[in-house]
């Protein structure tokens, strides 16, 4: 399963014609996009535990990390 097949905390992104990170990838350089993904891993990791009874932030951090791994793997396999 690819990161694009997963949605944490609802299905609002899957209902869109284009995933927001696909938009980001199309307008940013590869290096900028990797930075965007890394920044979201950091953001959601730091937010973990700030909301009561929620594990969404850990799952979101892992989701962005999975996308980062895919994006970096694509470049390394070219």
C-alpha positions as CSV (number, residue, x, y, z in Angstrom):
1,X,0.0,0.0,0.0
2,X,1.3,3.5,-0.9
3,X,1.0,6.6,1.3
4,X,-1.5,8.0,-1.3
5,X,-3.9,5.2,-0.4
6,X,-4.0,6.2,3.3
7,X,-5.9,9.1,5.0
8,X,-5.5,9.7,8.7
9,X,-8.3,11.4,10.5
10,X,-11.1,11.3,7.9
11,X,-11.4,11.2,4.2
12,X,-11.5,14.9,3.3
13,X,-8.3,14.8,1.2
14,X,-9.3,11.6,-0.7
15,X,-12.5,13.4,-1.8
16,X,-10.4,16.1,-3.6
17,X,-9.5,15.8,-7.2
18,X,-5.8,16.1,-6.3
19,X,-4.1,15.4,-3.0
20,X,-2.6,18.5,-1.4
21,X,0.9,17.0,-1.3
22,X,0.6,16.2,-5.1
23,X,0.0,19.9,-5.6
24,X,3.0,20.7,-3.4
25,X,5.1,18.2,-5.3
26,X,4.1,19.8,-8.7
27,X,5.1,23.4,-7.7
28,X,8.1,22.7,-5.5
29,X,11.5,21.5,-6.5
30,X,12.4,17.9,-5.3
31,X,14.5,19.3,-2.5
32,X,11.8,21.7,-1.4
33,X,9.2,18.9,-1.5
34,X,11.4,16.6,0.7
35,X,11.8,19.6,3.1
36,X,8.0,20.0,3.2
37,X,7.5,16.3,4.0
38,X,10.3,16.4,6.7
39,X,8.7,19.5,8.2
40,X,5.4,17.7,8.5
41,X,7.0,14.7,10.2
42,X,8.6,17.0,12.7
43,X,5.4,19.1,13.2
44,X,3.1,16.1,13.9
45,X,5.8,14.4,16.1
46,X,6.0,17.5,18.2
47,X,2.2,17.9,18.4
48,X,1.9,14.3,19.7
49,X,0.3,14.3,23.1
50,X,-1.1,17.8,22.9
51,X,-4.6,16.6,22.2
52,X,-6.6,14.5,24.6
53,X,-7.3,10.9,23.6
54,X,-5.8,11.3,20.1
55,X,-3.2,9.2,18.3
56,X,-3.8,11.0,15.0
57,X,-0.6,13.0,15.2
58,X,1.6,9.9,15.5
59,X,-0.3,8.4,12.6
60,X,0.1,11.6,10.6
61,X,3.8,11.8,11.3
62,X,4.2,8.1,10.1
63,X,2.1,8.9,7.0
64,X,4.4,11.8,6.0
65,X,7.4,9.6,6.8
66,X,6.0,6.9,4.5
67,X,5.5,9.4,1.7
68,X,9.0,10.7,2.3
69,X,10.4,7.2,2.1
70,X,8.6,6.7,-1.2
71,X,9.8,10.0,-2.7
72,X,13.4,9.4,-1.7
73,X,13.2,5.8,-2.9
74,X,12.0,7.0,-6.4
75,X,15.0,9.2,-6.8
76,X,17.4,6.5,-5.5
77,X,15.9,3.9,-7.9
78,X,16.2,6.2,-11.0
